[in-house]
Amino acid sequence: MGSTLGPFLFLVYNNDLALASELNVRMFADDSNLTMFSDNYLSLQTKLNCEIKKIDNWLKSNKLSLNYNKTEYMIVTRKKEKCNFCINIKG
């Protein structure tokens, strides 16, 4: 059973997360979704890793931590070729 005040406090506390990076940030209750798109895999990988580092720095400066066990990423593409992505989410 969760609290009714918890999700509200989470949103108030994390409201400026969107200002920490160029990633598109969507927040709902106690969950955040970060998205980015590009036509080029290599530039996406480079830019995404840079933006994730910015998010990691924001979290640390706000005394927050990321639950790496619950953090996932997904690549959505129309291309049939396999892309080998190297995303560093563990700061």
C-alpha positions as MATLAB code, in Angstrom:
seq = 'MGSTLGPFLFLVYNNDLALASELNVRMFADDSNLTMFSDNYLSLQTKLNCEIKKIDNWLKSNKLSLNYNKTEYMIVTRKKEKCNFCINIKG';
ca = [
       0.000    0.000    0.000;
       1.491    3.355   -1.017;
       0.990    6.809    0.311;
      -1.040    9.436   -1.491;
       1.467   12.151   -0.637;
       4.508   10.167   -1.845;
       3.958   10.543   -5.616;
       3.198   14.264   -5.218;
       6.391   14.859   -3.226;
       8.363   12.878   -5.807;
       7.094   15.131   -8.608;
       7.800   18.321   -6.653;
      11.304   17.152   -5.757;
      12.125   15.918   -9.272;
      10.342   18.634  -11.235;
      13.571   20.192  -12.535;
      14.984   16.880  -13.785;
      13.941   17.958  -17.283;
      16.282   20.949  -17.025;
      19.309   18.759  -16.296;
      19.563   17.280  -19.775;
      18.428   17.506  -23.372;
      16.572   14.208  -23.015;
      12.788   14.321  -23.259;
      11.538   13.695  -19.724;
       8.105   12.352  -18.843;
       7.192   11.790  -15.213;
       4.219   10.009  -13.709;
       3.747    9.315  -10.021;
       7.117    7.860   -8.947;
       8.347    6.902  -12.421;
      10.402    8.782  -15.018;
      10.796    8.063  -18.712;
      13.672    9.603  -20.679;
      13.666    9.510  -24.482;
      15.889   10.624  -27.329;
      15.878   10.026  -31.058;
      18.292   10.283  -33.967;
      18.697    9.035  -37.509;
      22.234    7.869  -36.789;
      23.051    5.088  -34.297;
      26.578    6.284  -33.567;
      25.596    9.891  -32.899;
      22.657    8.692  -30.782;
      24.902    6.471  -28.697;
      27.435    9.263  -28.138;
      24.834   11.908  -27.312;
      22.794    9.558  -25.115;
      25.800    8.574  -23.007;
      26.653   12.253  -22.548;
      23.075   13.090  -21.491;
      22.932   10.130  -19.111;
      26.086   11.446  -17.436;
      24.320   14.810  -16.974;
      21.340   13.032  -15.381;
      23.687   11.073  -13.114;
      25.362   14.323  -11.998;
      21.947   15.899  -11.331;
      20.900   12.902   -9.233;
      24.104   13.046   -7.187;
      23.834   16.795   -6.620;
      20.261   16.302   -5.368;
      21.298   13.410   -3.110;
      19.272   10.921   -5.127;
      20.256    7.541   -6.496;
      19.145    5.467   -9.440;
      17.965    1.906   -8.924;
      20.075    0.216  -11.607;
      18.178   -3.066  -11.197;
      14.968   -1.345  -12.343;
      16.570    0.772  -15.074;
      16.164   -0.433  -18.637;
      16.533    0.949  -22.120;
      14.860    0.073  -25.373;
      15.830    0.821  -28.956;
      12.972    1.337  -31.377;
      13.800    1.274  -35.082;
      12.287    0.421  -38.437;
      15.613   -0.830  -39.788;
      16.069   -4.590  -39.983;
      19.791   -4.472  -39.314;
      21.011   -5.253  -35.824;
      22.535   -2.336  -33.964;
      25.115   -2.866  -31.250;
      24.534   -0.182  -28.687;
      26.762    0.535  -25.714;
      24.825    2.616  -23.213;
      26.437    3.350  -19.854;
      23.657    3.755  -17.299;
      25.753    2.964  -14.257;
      27.344    6.416  -14.095;
];
